[in-house]
Amino acid sequence: MEKQIIKRIEVARLVALHKLGVLPEDEERRLAAWAAQSEENRQLYEKLLHAETSRNNGMPTTEKAWQDFTRRYRVRPKRYATWRRVSYTAVACCAAVLLTTGILHFYSRDKADEIMTPRPLNSVQLVLENGNTITLDREEHAAIKQTASIPLEMNQKEIDYTTVEQESLQEIPVYHKIIVPKYGEYTVKLADNTVVKLNSESTLKYPVAFNGDTREVWLSGEAYLEVTRDTSKQFIVHAAGTEIAVLGTTFNVNAYDTEKEVATTLVNGKVEVSNEVTTQVISPGQQAITSRDNPLIEVKKVDTRVVTAWVRDMFYFDEEPLASIIETLARWYEFRVVFENENAKQRRFTLEVSRYADIDKVLNFIEETRVVKCRKEGNTIYIK
């Protein structure tokens, strides 16, 4: 019976995280499978799913929760026999509902003064050829198929253009644009099977189909591209004045508007990087740096695991200045930073941590070097 209680409490935790939209896909499947096992499971699932909490009412105290429980199940302090008749199932249900309510209450509190584990501020946006914008979440899937002139396959993480029938398209190119919000990620599978994974605060403009002699896309932000080889149509990425041309390869482009440089890192294949003045061909393991202020293109050797760590949901910094590390973290976590010691900005650190780790864990790793000290007050981080 004790195992049954623990099981129901675990289910309550999963349901609460599901309602908050932060339950991983594998756990979603496990929860759905459990609910389908029996009618009793389904009823408990529905009960937990519709459990409510209110900011105005506040989180019930332990004393109040016990009073509610004893009143509901007629538990009396002096009637031990009555208590024994209360089933373990009832205890498990009560504990589960309380846990669900508690988790939801905790996450629904005003946390403006805290640095939250990263969650997108809003959903990914798809801008259609007519300028209409559609939110790519579950509720809008039907709407996009009705609004867009082209039938598409999509979900909350990916949109797929490989299913578009080329014969149904006009000769005039039709362009779509994906806008990824802060703290978000999204994958676009282009019509030629090229896969583009977009990082937080990134935008990609692309044709629904590649009808001409080239395959051209426009990027702002950061993207990891796996380009399908096609010797008849060169693939070209336009990013902040930089042009990256390939036939078929895997590479990363970092071209945020807030930065002066565009970094193109080649994982495999061959890439030709150009600006308005010069051109450089780079090999795997090399990075080309173009700058608005410098007509020359700098080429250097890099560890591609570091550059592409974000694709694996990791932060990976290798002897990186702290100012640069903080700038990267700020695109994923919501906080402001105050350097109480300007020299700390140039201190270099090597760090590897999950992008979904709590910010405190990241700061602890930095502090363990005993080079700088980090102090967190509300949503502000002080570094000296």
N, C-alpha and C positions, 0 to 999 in steps of 0.2 A: 504493500500500500504506500509505503514511503516513496518508492520509485515512481508510483503513479502521480503523487503530488509534485515531485521534482519535474516529471515529464510535462505536466500541465503548466507549471511555472515557466519552463523553457519555451513552451508554445506561446504563452502570454508575451514573453520577451520578443519572440519572432513576429507576432502579430503587431505589437507596438512599433517595431522598427519598420514593418511593412507599411503601416499607416503613415509613418513619417517619410516614407519614400527612400529609406537608406538601407534596405535589406538587400544583400547581394543576390544575384540571380540564382545561384545554386541553392541558397537557403530558401528562396521563393519556391523553388521546385520541391524542396523537401517539405515545406509547410503545406503546399497544395496536396502532395501525396498523402501526408498524415491526415488532412481533413477528409480525404476521399476514402479512407480506410473503413469508416463506420459512421452510422447516423449520429452516435454520441459525439464523435470527434467533430463532425460538421456543425452540430448545434453549439458546442463550446466555441468553435472557431467564429461562428456568427455572433455569439454573445460578446466575445472579446473584440471582434471587429467593430461592433456598434457601441462599445463602452465609450462614454464621453467624459471629458474633463473640462473644467471651466477656469479661466484665469480669475474671474471674479469670485468664484467660490473658494479658490485656493486648493492646495493639496490637503486632503484629509489627514488629520493627525493619527498617530497610532492608536490613541485612546478612542477617538471617534470611530475609526475603522473597526475596532474590537466591539464597541457598543452596537454598531450596525450589524455586525456578524452575529453577536449573541442574541440581538432582538429578532433577527431573521430566523435563526435556527433554535430559538428558545433555550439557550444555554443559561443555566442558573448556577451561581457559585456553590450553593449548598446541595446541589442535586447531581452528584457524581454519575449516577446511573444514566441521567438524561444526557450528559456530555458524552458518555460512551456510545449512546445511540446515534450521535451525529456521525455520519459516514465520512470516510476519508475523501470520498468524491466531493462532498460538500466543502470540505476544508480546501481541497485543491482548487475548486472553482472559485471560492472566495479569494484565495491567495492570488490566483491568476488574474482575476479582475482587478484587484488592488494593484498588482504589479503593472498591468497594462496602463491603468490610470496614472500611476506614479511616473512611469516612463514618459507618457504623453505630457503630463504636467511639467516634468523637468525640461523637456524640449520646447514647451510652449511658453515658458517664462520669458520675460524681456531680457534678452542677452546682448543688448547693444554694447554693454561694457565688457564683453568677453570676446576672445579670439576663437572663432568657431572652427571645428573640423570642416574642411572645404566642402561646400555644396553650391551648385550653380545658383546665381542670383535669379536667373530666369531661364526659360527654355531656349533651345537652339531655334533660329529663325531661318526659314527658306523664303527668299525673295524670287518671285516668278517673273516671267518675261514681261508681263503687263504691269509690274511694279507692286502687285499685291503681295503681302507678307503673311506667311502661315507659320504657326508655332508647331514644331515637330514633337508633339507629345501624343499620348494614346488617344486622347479625346479628339484630336484633329486629324487622325489618319483618314477617316471617311471623307472629311472636308477637303483634304488635299486632292484626293482622287476625283472629286467632283469639280474642284476649282481649277486645278491644273489641266491644261489641254493635252497633257501627255500622261498616260497611266504609269505610276511609279510604285516601287516597293520600298518601304521605309519602316523604321522603328525608332525608339528613343536614342539609339546609338549609331544608326547607319542609314544612309539612303543609297539606293542601288539604281543606276541608269542602264545597266547591261540588259535589262529586260525590254527596253524601248525598241519598238520596231522601226528600223531605219527608213523603211518605205513610207511610213506614215508622216515623216517629217518633210517640211518644205526646204527648198534649197537655201533660203535665208537662214543664217544661224540663229538659234534660240538660246539665250543665256539665262542661267539661274545663278543665284548667289546664296551661299551658306554663311550665316553669322553665328559664331560660337561665343557665348557670354563669358564673363569672368568666372573662373573656377569650373569651367565646363570643358568637355572634349566631344569630338564627333568625327565620324568616318564617312567619307564620300567614295563610292565605287563608281568611277566614271564609265562612260559608254564603251571605252576600249579595254575595260577590265583593270585599268590603273586604279590603285587604292591610295587615297590621300587621307591620312589621319591628322586632324586639326587640333592644335593645343588651345588652351584657354586664351580668350580675347583674340581670336583669329577670324579672318574672312577669306573665303575662296569664291572667285567668280569663274565660271566655266560654261562651255557649250553643252547642251543636252546631247548632241552628237557631233563627232568630228568629221565634217564633210569636205574640208579643204585639203591642202597639201601639208599642213602642219596641225599639231595638237597643242593649242595654247590655253593656258590658265593664268589667272591673276591672283596673287597671294599677298595678304597683309597679316603679319603675325608669325606663327611657327607651324610647320607641317612636316610630316614624315611621308615620303612618297615612294611607292613601289610601282615603277612605270613598266607597263607591258611593252615588250619590244615590238617595234614596227618599223622596218627599214625604209618604208615608203613615206612615213609621216613622222617627222621629228617632233618630239615633245618639248615644249618651251614653257618655262615658268617665268612670269614677270613679277618682280618683287622689289618695290622701292627703288626703281632706276637700275636694277640689276636684271640681267637676262640669263637664265640657266637653260641650256639646250642639251637634250639627251635623246638616245634612241630607245634604250631600255635599261633601267638601272634602279638602284635603291639609294636614296639620299635624304638629307634633312636640310631644311631651309629655315633660318631664323631671321625674320625681317619685321620686327615690331616697329611701329611708328615712333615709339619713345626712344629708340636707340639710333645712333648715327650710322651703325654698320649693319651690313647684311652678311650673315655667315652661312655658307653652303658647305655641307660636310658630306663626303661621299662614302657610302658603306660598301657598295660594289658596283662594277661597271665603269663607265667613263662619263664625265660631265665637262661641258664647256661653259665657263662663266665669263660674261661680258658686261662691260659698262659702256659708256658712250665713247671711251678712249681706247681701251685695250681689251684683250681676250686672253684667258688662261684656261688650259686643259688640266684637270686634276685627276689623280688616281685614288683608288680606295685607301682610306686612312688619312686623306688630306682634307684640309679645310681652306676654302677661298674666302677672303675677307674683302668686301667692297665697301667703300665709304663715299658719302656725298661730298666730303671735303678733300678726298684724295683720288686723283685719276689713276693711280697704280692699284693693282690687285695683289694683296698679300696672300701667299700660299704657305701653309704650315702643316706639320704632321700633328694629328690629334688622336686621342683614344675615342673611337666611335661609340664605345659603350657609355662613355660619360655624356656625350652630346645627345644620344638617343635614349637616355635613361627614362625620360618622361613617357616614352612609348610603352615602357614596361611598368608604368605607374610608380617610378622611383625618382627621387632627387639624388643626383650623383654629381658632386663637385670635386674637382681635382686641383688642389692648390689654387683655388679661386679666391679673389679678394672678397672680404666680407660684404662690402657695399654691393657687389654684383650678386652675391648669394641672397642678400636681403631683398634685392629688386626682383629676383626670380621667385622667392617665397611669397612676396606681396601680390603676385599675379594669381596665387593659389589660395592663400589665406587672406582674410580681411583684417589688416592692422596698419597702424602708423608707427614709424620708428624714429627715435631721437638718438643721435650719436652724441653722447656727452664727452666723448674723446674723439676728435677728428682723425687721429692716427689709427684708430681702430678700423676705419673703413678700408685701409690698405692691408690689414692683416689677412694672410692667406690660410685657407682651411681645406682639408680633404674630408668629405662627408658623404655618406650614403644612407638614405632613409626612405621609407615608404612615403609617397605623396599623400597618403590617407592617414598618416600618423598624426597624433596630437601635436600642436605647435610646441608644447612644453618639452616633448621628447626631442624635437629638433634643437631647441635652445639648450637643453641639457648636453647634447653632443658637442655643441660649440663651447659651452662652459667647461667641459671636461678637459679641454686643452690648457686651461688656466691662463690663457692669453688675454681674454676679455671676460667681462662680467655682464650678464643679461638680467634685467629686472622687468617684470611684466606688471603693469598697472592698468587694469581694465583692458581696452583694446590697443594700448600703447606699449611698445617695447623700448626700454632704455638700454643702451649699450655703452659701456665705458671700458 
